[in-house]
């Protein structure tokens, strides 16, 4: 089977790798190159700590296991002296101020029922784990299975492995879907047509536009996030540390700005500080407000950050689905068209299991879990198409014209 994958971000790379390993002939297309958009503008989270019981939590648990195997394999195949994924099984600590402790404890107990491990930390245990935390914080939960990769490196490593197996990368812009007798039979790019037996839409926040190229509907919207990066320093943060507000922000459907604290060190010595969520289309305007809020909240968690020099900031657009579940599987109306989109900020963490579900849908490979909750045919993704944060309809990204990419 010949398959075209639209988008060479983490999800597209994982789908390409899973399909190539299952024996498919794969062409992956992206206008910006590997990890050129969302996957290079995020933190590389592999989390179970922020998932409430339900289908996404089950997907995250399976993906967490899959990442450990995949990262070990990719790192073993790397060029000597060059990191492949920077996979770190550092664990996560969720902290709460004052009255938030009881809600955090209750949330963790609900997760225990589905196998997500965590341990309560009192003030003394918190200081032992994270000596530089604010003295205001007296309670936290430690999640030993939370991990992280360097997202650009991990995406490149997955795609490099797929190319080694015969996949082909095309840097171009998809401008139309080719549909014959109600079936997707390829794509047209700016430089020509590529025929295929199936097409997989991994275009991230542009996935709704990609679906429309084939005459289909997929309600995926951009949600902007911002990150601050400090100058390199001796390590002072030893886990992925975030406040309990992060869980609420992840699950919220509010279009307005929401911020919470996520702080973690990287192997290079920098500290990443997040996070924000807001639905403003593909706008680059108004970044000062989220960055200011993030900085203020992070200083409350780690007071030493007040005297830390910032190296840079960056932002990206995450693919948001109204019901907070990714769309993985066959399109509702167009045969031969498949989707792997709508993971929002969890795309890096959920990538390998998403790839396995796509290989199952196209080639009958074993499914790692029940794919039913993620099928694109569900009603929440088939309603009003492409409605943006202002309700007036999605606007194409002016920087890239009418094409799509991940």
HUVENZI-V611847 format. One record per pair of residues at least 6 apart in sequence whose ideal C-beta (glycine too) atoms are under 6 Angstrom apart, sorted by the first residue. I is the first residue (numbers start at 1). J is the second residue. If there is no record, write none. Layout:
{{I	J} {I	J}}
This chain:
{{1	24} {1	197} {2	25} {2	196} {2	197} {3	19} {3	24} {3	26} {3	196} {3	198} {4	27} {4	187} {4	194} {4	196} {4	199} {5	12} {5	15} {5	16} {5	28} {5	200} {5	202} {6	29} {6	174} {6	201} {6	203} {6	210} {7	30} {7	202} {7	203} {7	406} {8	28} {8	30} {8	34} {9	35} {9	38} {9	39} {9	204} {9	406} {10	39} {10	155} {10	347} {10	348} {10	351} {11	202} {11	340} {11	347} {11	351} {11	354} {12	28} {12	202} {12	406} {13	155} {13	158} {13	159} {14	158} {14	351} {14	352} {14	354} {14	355} {15	200} {15	202} {15	340} {15	355} {15	358} {16	26} {16	28} {16	162} {16	167} {17	158} {17	161} {17	162} {18	355} {18	356} {18	359} {19	26} {19	359} {20	26} {20	162} {20	165} {20	167} {22	359} {22	363} {22	365} {26	167} {27	168} {27	170} {27	194} {28	169} {29	170} {29	172} {29	174} {30	405} {30	406} {31	173} {31	403} {31	405} {32	405} {33	171} {34	156} {34	159} {35	152} {35	155} {37	406} {38	204} {38	316} {39	151} {39	155} {40	152} {41	314} {41	316} {42	151} {43	272} {44	148} {44	149} {44	150} {44	151} {44	348} {45	349} {46	67} {46	147} {46	349} {47	146} {47	349} {48	60} {48	61} {48	64} {48	116} {48	145} {49	92} {49	94} {49	143} {49	146} {50	247} {50	250} {51	57} {51	60} {53	110} {53	114} {55	373} {56	325} {57	114} {58	369} {59	350} {59	353} {62	353} {62	368} {62	369} {63	349} {63	350} {63	352} {63	353} {64	145} {66	352} {66	353} {67	352} {70	352} {71	85} {71	87} {74	84} {74	85} {74	157} {75	84} {78	84} {84	157} {85	149} {85	153} {85	154} {85	157} {86	149} {86	150} {86	153} {86	267} {87	149} {88	148} {89	147} {90	239} {91	144} {91	146} {91	239} {92	143} {92	146} {92	239} {92	240} {93	140} {93	142} {93	239} {93	241} {94	141} {94	242} {94	244} {95	137} {95	140} {95	243} {96	104} {96	139} {96	244} {100	244} {101	139} {104	141} {104	244} {108	118} {108	141} {117	144} {117	145} {118	141} {118	143} {119	142} {121	140} {121	142} {123	138} {126	133} {126	140} {132	236} {132	302} {132	304} {134	301} {134	303} {146	240} {151	348} {172	189} {172	190} {172	191} {173	190} {173	403} {174	187} {174	189} {174	403} {174	404} {175	188} {175	190} {175	403} {176	188} {176	213} {177	187} {177	213} {177	214} {178	185} {178	186} {179	214} {183	335} {183	336} {184	199} {184	214} {184	334} {184	336} {184	337} {186	194} {186	195} {186	196} {187	194} {198	336} {198	362} {199	337} {200	338} {200	358} {201	207} {201	210} {201	211} {201	339} {202	340} {202	406} {203	210} {203	404} {203	406} {204	319} {204	406} {205	222} {205	317} {205	319} {206	404} {207	218} {207	220} {207	319} {207	341} {208	218} {208	220} {208	386} {208	394} {209	404} {210	404} {211	218} {214	334} {214	337} {216	331} {216	333} {216	334} {217	382} {217	385} {218	339} {218	381} {219	381} {220	319} {220	321} {220	341} {220	342} {221	320} {222	282} {222	317} {223	277} {223	279} {223	318} {223	320} {224	278} {224	280} {224	317} {225	275} {225	276} {225	277} {225	318} {226	276} {226	290} {226	291} {226	315} {227	272} {227	274} {227	314} {228	273} {228	310} {228	313} {229	270} {229	272} {229	311} {229	312} {230	270} {230	271} {230	308} {230	310} {230	311} {231	309} {231	311} {232	269} {232	270} {233	269} {235	265} {237	263} {237	264} {237	265} {237	271} {240	264} {241	263} {242	261} {242	262} {243	260} {243	261} {245	260} {246	260} {246	262} {249	258} {249	260} {249	277} {252	258} {255	279} {255	389} {257	278} {257	290} {258	277} {259	276} {259	290} {259	293} {259	294} {261	297} {261	298} {261	301} {262	274} {262	275} {263	273} {263	298} {263	302} {264	272} {265	271} {273	298} {276	290} {276	294} {279	389} {280	389} {281	388} {281	395} {282	397} {291	313} {298	305} {299	305} {299	306} {318	344} {318	345} {319	341} {319	342} {320	344} {321	342} {322	380} {323	380} {325	374} {326	342} {326	343} {326	374} {327	339} {327	341} {327	342} {327	376} {327	381} {328	340} {328	354} {328	357} {328	374} {329	361} {329	371} {329	375} {329	376} {330	338} {330	361} {331	337} {331	376} {332	376} {332	377} {332	382} {338	361} {339	376} {340	354} {340	358} {343	350} {353	368} {356	368} {357	371} {359	365} {360	367} {386	393} {386	394} {387	393} {388	394} {396	402}}
